[in-house]
Amino acid sequence: MPRIRPFAPGDEPALTEICLRTADFGADATGMLTDDAIWAEIFALPYAARHPDLAFVVETDDGRVAGYVVCAPDTRAFEQWFRDEWWPSIAARRPRPESDDDRDAILRYAYERGAEPMPFADEYPAHLHIDLLPELQGQGWGRRLIDALVEALRERGVEGVHLTASVENAGALAFYPRVGFAPLSPDDPGAFGMRLSTRP
Ligand SMILES: CC(C)(COP(=O)(O)OP(=O)(O)OC[C@H]1O[C@@H](n2cnc3c(N)ncnc32)[C@H](O)[C@@H]1OP(=O)(O)O)[C@@H](O)C(=O)NCCC(=O)NCCS
């Protein structure tokens, strides 16, 4: 039986692989970008580096990590850190793209990140990313990962958590309302939030 455990140093290659294999609206994104490792450098590794205590993984019977949830408890502070510290540490080997090549779109996003509005960050300060390899999907591990994260966030007094899924990711849109999230905006059907405090 797989088990959930806290993230540990050394899990990074597994996070990179899982992120890649689920980054195309839930499906395998291998070959979509100029370098497959870019996905995790933006959407998984910075979270595990900055907030390892809010990262949980699913470990299989044979000791492989095949799923994770990562989280930033304070979205505004995290985005500032991403912009000021994390991305500059990566940017030296990932120069800003000069063309409009679609395969560089995510890289362009990384360079702009931290400057865009964060409409849900006041009421739902935390945000998360969750991904499971296909072998673990549909067996309750997503729900258990969310439960583990929510417990950790409550212990820290974080008042709410949100995420934005792509509207093209039908599985994700079905999943979040089943595990306690509510839609946040008719203008953005992929945005979901969960209040964690009892304060109205
Ligand atoms: C989305 C994801 C995290 C869900 O985790 P999971 O372990 O597969 O989901 P669970 O088995 O815990 O399901 C929890 C509930 O959501 C529902 N659900 C999960 N995936 C679903 C899907 N694809 N379609 C419909 N319902 C779904 C389940 O039926 C279940 O509902 P129930 O408990 O009321 O019966 C996982 O499938 C995944 O990693 N997918 C690929 C990457 C991805 O899309 N990540 C999210 C990016 S925003």
The ligand as a MOL file (V3000), in Angstrom:
LIG
                    3D

  0  0  0     0  0            999 V3000
M  V30 BEGIN CTAB
M  V30 COUNTS 48 50 0 0 0
M  V30 BEGIN ATOM
M  V30 1 C -6.4260 15.7490 -10.2800 0
M  V30 2 C -5.7930 14.7390 -9.3120 0
M  V30 3 C -4.8630 15.4690 -8.3340 0
M  V30 4 C -6.9130 14.0860 -8.4900 0
M  V30 5 O -6.3680 13.1370 -7.5980 0
M  V30 6 P -6.9430 11.6400 -7.5910 0
M  V30 7 O -6.1970 10.8600 -6.5800 0
M  V30 8 O -6.9540 11.1220 -8.9830 0
M  V30 9 O -8.4300 11.8670 -7.0810 0
M  V30 10 P -9.1700 11.0570 -5.9090 0
M  V30 11 O -9.1240 9.5980 -6.2590 0
M  V30 12 O -8.6330 11.4550 -4.5800 0
M  V30 13 O -10.6550 11.5690 -6.0790 0
M  V30 14 C -11.3090 12.4370 -5.1630 0
M  V30 15 C -12.6760 12.7680 -5.7300 0
M  V30 16 O -12.5350 13.4960 -6.9550 0
M  V30 17 C -13.1670 12.8010 -8.0160 0
M  V30 18 N -12.3200 12.8410 -9.2020 0
M  V30 19 C -10.9620 12.7650 -9.2310 0
M  V30 20 N -10.5280 12.7890 -10.5040 0
M  V30 21 C -11.6360 12.8460 -11.2840 0
M  V30 22 C -11.8370 12.8720 -12.6870 0
M  V30 23 N -10.8010 12.8250 -13.5470 0
M  V30 24 N -13.1060 12.9230 -13.1500 0
M  V30 25 C -14.1520 12.9680 -12.3000 0
M  V30 26 N -14.0240 12.9460 -10.9420 0
M  V30 27 C -12.7720 12.8850 -10.4580 0
M  V30 28 C -13.2870 11.3630 -7.5560 0
M  V30 29 O -14.3680 10.7100 -8.1650 0
M  V30 30 C -13.4750 11.5390 -6.0740 0
M  V30 31 O -14.8170 11.8360 -5.7860 0
M  V30 32 P -15.6200 11.0720 -4.5970 0
M  V30 33 O -14.6450 10.8560 -3.4760 0
M  V30 34 O -16.7130 11.9980 -4.2620 0
M  V30 35 O -16.0560 9.7910 -5.2050 0
M  V30 36 C -5.0230 13.6310 -10.0570 0
M  V30 37 O -5.9140 12.8820 -10.8390 0
M  V30 38 C -3.8960 14.1720 -10.9310 0
M  V30 39 O -2.7880 14.3800 -10.4410 0
M  V30 40 N -4.1580 14.3840 -12.2310 0
M  V30 41 C -3.1220 14.8230 -13.1800 0
M  V30 42 C -2.4670 16.1460 -12.7980 0
M  V30 43 C -3.4730 17.2500 -12.5670 0
M  V30 44 O -4.3990 17.4520 -13.3330 0
M  V30 45 N -3.2430 18.0030 -11.4630 0
M  V30 46 C -4.0790 19.1340 -11.1010 0
M  V30 47 C -3.6530 20.3470 -11.8250 0
M  V30 48 S -4.6380 21.7640 -11.3870 0
M  V30 END ATOM
M  V30 BEGIN BOND
M  V30 1 1 1 2
M  V30 2 1 2 3
M  V30 3 1 2 4
M  V30 4 1 2 36
M  V30 5 1 4 5
M  V30 6 1 5 6
M  V30 7 2 6 7
M  V30 8 1 6 8
M  V30 9 1 6 9
M  V30 10 1 9 10
M  V30 11 2 10 11
M  V30 12 1 10 12
M  V30 13 1 10 13
M  V30 14 1 13 14
M  V30 15 1 14 15
M  V30 16 1 15 16
M  V30 17 1 15 30
M  V30 18 1 16 17
M  V30 19 1 17 18
M  V30 20 1 17 28
M  V30 21 1 18 19
M  V30 22 1 18 27
M  V30 23 2 19 20
M  V30 24 1 20 21
M  V30 25 1 21 22
M  V30 26 2 21 27
M  V30 27 1 22 23
M  V30 28 2 22 24
M  V30 29 1 24 25
M  V30 30 2 25 26
M  V30 31 1 26 27
M  V30 32 1 28 29
M  V30 33 1 28 30
M  V30 34 1 30 31
M  V30 35 1 31 32
M  V30 36 2 32 33
M  V30 37 1 32 34
M  V30 38 1 32 35
M  V30 39 1 36 37
M  V30 40 1 36 38
M  V30 41 2 38 39
M  V30 42 1 38 40
M  V30 43 1 40 41
M  V30 44 1 41 42
M  V30 45 1 42 43
M  V30 46 2 43 44
M  V30 47 1 43 45
M  V30 48 1 45 46
M  V30 49 1 46 47
M  V30 50 1 47 48
M  V30 END BOND
M  V30 END CTAB
M  END
